[in-house]
Amino acid sequence: MPTLHDVQQAFARAVWSGELAEAADLIQADVFQPEQRLQLYRNNFNISLREALRAVYPTIVRLVGDDFFATVARALVREAPPRSGNLHDFGAELPAFLRHFKPAAALPYLPDVAHIDWACHQAFHAAEAPSFDFSSLATVPVERYGRLRFHLQPALRLVASEFPSVRIWEVNQPEGNGDQRIDLRSGAQRAVIARIARQVAVEAAAAGRFEFLRALSHGAVLDQAAEAALIADPEFDLGLELRHLVSQQVIGGFEQ
């Protein structure tokens, strides 16, 4: 008599590999034969995963078309199946997968644009950012500001690209209008993805802001983050950036 674990393992193998015989022996025939019932479940499961990927990567779908994306999705499901019970976690591997997917070699910017799509997905589902506590900041002596460690909102994501990936992402949004031309030789862009007023926003950030946020995300104190920003951009204005980032709730708190 097989255990519940045995049944679950046989069923999982049937869904993933298509080898149905072992699991079919454990299923009673009904209107459909056991093999047919398993195949229906397998087909529906794989279609659900591909549709989940389409929902997370709409910009990639628009760039490559439905048929090509279906090929990408099938290949990813085989190589990197879900490891979590939460479907929102599925698909994180796609940007890295695209770097080695030979049919996409002619589109070298595709992985970075996929990173932006995935970052938007993560930002949308991230926890809410706390409101900045200005009253607590007022109790900190000014001479100690440089040692403060600022907390970034949970939704914040940073994507550095050697291509104009933010521009590519922008013109391939449903609401995109205006000049649709893209010059791949126009250089690198750095994307800052945040959730502002419950909407996910993608910004092409200047080098100073990007390095400032990257340093803070790695746990740097204010002085260290400002130094990283000034190395990237000698005209970086710390006071102006802090006011902007706090007002947009990108910075949600601090610790001494």
For each residue, the residues with C-beta under 8 A, 3 or more apart:
1:
2: 6 7 10 26
3: 6 7
4: 7 8
5: 8 9
6: 2 3 9 10
7: 2 3 4 10 11 23 26
8: 4 5 11 12
9: 5 6 12 13
10: 2 6 7 13 14 22 23 26
11: 7 8 14 15 23 26 38
12: 8 9 15 16
13: 9 10 16 17 19 22 23
14: 10 11 17 18 19 20 22 23 24 38 42
15: 11 12 38 41 42 45
16: 12 13 81
17: 13 14
18: 14 42
19: 13 14 22
20: 14 23 24 34 35 38 39
21: 24 25 35
22: 10 13 14 19 25 26
23: 7 10 11 13 14 20 26 27 34 38
24: 14 20 21 27 33 34 35 38
25: 21 22 34
26: 2 7 10 11 22 23 34
27: 23 24 34 37 38
28: 34
29: 32 33 34
30: 37
31:
32: 29 36 37 40
33: 24 29 36 37
34: 20 23 24 25 26 27 28 29 37 38
35: 20 21 24 38 39
36: 32 33 39 40
37: 27 30 32 33 34 40 41
38: 11 14 15 20 23 24 27 34 35 41 42
39: 20 35 36 42 43
40: 32 36 37 43 44
41: 15 37 38 44 45
42: 14 15 18 38 39 45 46
43: 39 40 46 47
44: 40 41 47 48
45: 15 41 42 48 49
46: 42 43 49 50 74 77
47: 43 44 50 51
48: 44 45 51 52
49: 45 46 52 53 73 77 81 82 90
50: 46 47 53 54 70 73 74 77
51: 47 48 54 55
52: 48 49 55 56 87 90 91
53: 49 50 56 57 69 73 76 90 91 94
54: 50 51 57 58 61 69 73
55: 51 52 58
56: 52 53 91 117 118 121
57: 53 54 60 61 69 91 94 114 117 118
58: 54 55 61 62 117 174
59: 62 63 113 114 116 117 168 169 172 173
60: 57 63 64 69 72 94 110 113 114 117
61: 54 57 58 64 65 66 69
62: 58 59 172
63: 59 60 107 110 113 168 172
64: 60 61 68 69 72 104 107 110
65: 61 68 69
66: 61 69 70
67: 70 71
68: 64 65 71 72 103
69: 53 54 57 60 61 64 65 66 72 73
70: 50 66 67 73 74
71: 67 68 74 75 103
72: 60 64 68 69 75 76 94 97 98 101 104
73: 49 50 53 54 69 70 76 77
74: 46 50 70 71 77 78
75: 71 72 78 79 97 101
76: 53 72 73 79 80 91 93 94 97
77: 46 49 50 73 74 80 81
78: 74 75 81
79: 75 76 93 97
80: 76 77 93 97
81: 16 49 77 78
82: 49 87 89 90
83: 89
84: 87 89 90
85:
86: 89
87: 52 82 84 90
88: 121 125
89: 82 83 84 86 92
90: 49 52 53 82 84 87
91: 52 53 56 57 76 94 118 121
92: 89 118
93: 76 79 80 96 97
94: 53 57 60 72 76 91 97 98 114 118
95: 98 99 111 112 114 115 118
96: 93 99 100 111
97: 72 75 76 79 80 93 94 100 101
98: 72 94 95 101 104 110 111 114
99: 95 96 111
100: 96 97
101: 72 75 97 98 104 105
102: 105
103: 68 71
104: 64 72 98 101 107 110
105: 101 102 108
106:
107: 63 64 104 110
108: 105 111 163
109: 112 113 161 163 164 165 168 184
110: 60 63 64 98 104 107 113 114
111: 95 96 98 99 108 114 115
112: 95 109 115 116 159 161 162 163 165
113: 59 60 63 109 110 116 117 165 168 169 172
114: 57 59 60 94 95 98 110 111 117 118
115: 95 111 112 118 119 159 161 165 191
116: 59 112 113 119 120 159 165 166 169 191 193 202
117: 56 57 58 59 60 113 114 120 121 169
118: 56 57 91 92 94 95 114 115 121 122
119: 115 116 122 123 157 158 159 191 193
120: 116 117 123 124 157 193 200 202
121: 56 88 91 117 118 124 125
122: 118 119 125 126 155 157
123: 119 120 126 155 156 157 193 194 195 200
124: 120 121 155 195 200
125: 88 121 122
126: 122 123 153 154 155 195
127: 154 155
128: 154
129: 153 154 155 195 249 250 252
130: 133 151 252 253
131: 249 252
132: 137 246 249 251 252 253
133: 130 136 137 253
134: 137 138
135: 138 139
136: 133 139 140 254
137: 132 133 134 140 254
138: 134 135
139: 135 136
140: 136 137 144 145 148 256
141: 144
142: 145
143: 146
144: 140 141 147 148 256
145: 140 142 148 222
146: 143 221 222 223 226
147: 144 221 222 223 256
148: 140 144 145 221 222 254 255 256
149: 216 219 220 221 222 254 255 256
150: 216 222 225 251 253 254
151: 130 251 252 253 254 255
152: 156 213 216 217 250 251 252
153: 126 129 156 194 195 249 250 251 252
154: 126 127 128 129
155: 122 123 124 126 127 129 193 194 195 200
156: 123 152 153 192 193 194 213 217 250
157: 119 120 122 123 191 192 193 194
158: 119 190 191 192 193 210 213 214 217
159: 112 115 116 119 165 190 191 193
160: 188 190 191 210
161: 109 112 115 164 165 166 188 189 190 191
162: 112 188
163: 108 109 112 168 184 188 189
164: 109 161 167 168 182 183 184 186 187 188 189
165: 109 112 113 115 116 159 161 168 169 189 191
166: 116 161 169 170 189 190 191 202 203 204
167: 164 170 171 182 186 189 204
168: 59 63 109 113 163 164 165 171 172 182
169: 59 113 116 117 165 166 172 173 191 202
170: 166 167 173 176 202
171: 167 168 176 180 182
172: 59 62 63 113 168 169 176
173: 59 169 170 176
174: 58
175:
176: 170 171 172 173 180
177:
178:
179:
180: 171 176
181:
182: 164 167 168 171 186
183: 164 186
184: 109 163 164
185:
186: 164 167 182 183
187: 164
188: 160 161 162 163 164
189: 161 163 164 165 166 167 204
190: 158 159 160 161 166 204 205 206 207 210
191: 115 116 119 157 158 159 160 161 165 166 169 202 203 204 205
192: 156 157 158 202 203 205 209 210 213 250
193: 116 119 120 123 155 156 157 158 159 200 201 202 203
194: 123 153 155 156 157 200 201 203 248 249 250
195: 123 124 126 129 153 155 198 199 200 201
196: 199 201 248 249 250
197:
198: 195
199: 195 196
200: 120 123 124 155 193 194 195
201: 193 194 195 196
202: 116 120 166 169 170 191 192 193
203: 166 191 192 193 194
204: 166 167 189 190 191
205: 190 191 192 209 210 213
206: 190 209 210 233
207: 190 210 211 232 233
208: 211 212 229 230 232 233 235 236 241
209: 192 205 206 212 213 229 236 241
210: 158 160 190 192 205 206 207 213 214 232
211: 207 208 214 215 228 229 231 232 233
212: 208 209 215 216 225 226 228 229 236 241
213: 152 156 158 192 205 209 210 216 217 225 245 250
214: 158 210 211 217 218 228
215: 211 212 218 220 224 225 228 229
216: 149 150 152 212 213 219 220 225 251
217: 152 156 158 213 214
218: 214 215
219: 149 216
220: 149 215 216 224 225 228
221: 146 147 148 149 224 225
222: 145 146 147 148 149 150 225 226
223: 146 147 226 227
224: 215 220 221 227 228
225: 150 212 213 215 216 220 221 222 228 229
226: 146 212 222 223 229 230 236 238
227: 223 224 230 231
228: 211 212 214 215 220 224 225 231 232
229: 208 209 211 212 215 225 226 232 233 236 238 241
230: 208 226 227 233 234 236
231: 211 227 228
232: 207 208 210 211 228 229 236
233: 206 207 208 211 229 230 236
234: 230
235: 208
236: 208 209 212 226 229 230 232 233 241
237: 240 241
238: 226 229 241 242
239: 242 243
240: 237 243 244
241: 208 209 212 229 236 237 238 244 245
242: 238 239 245 246 251
243: 239 240 246 247
244: 240 241 247 248
245: 213 241 242 248 250 251
246: 132 242 243 249 250 251
247: 243 244
248: 194 196 244 245
249: 129 131 132 153 194 196 246 252
250: 129 152 153 156 192 194 196 213 245 246
251: 132 150 151 152 153 216 242 245 246 254
252: 129 130 131 132 151 152 153 249
253: 130 132 133 150 151
254: 136 137 148 149 150 151 251
255: 148 149 151
256: 140 144 147 148 149
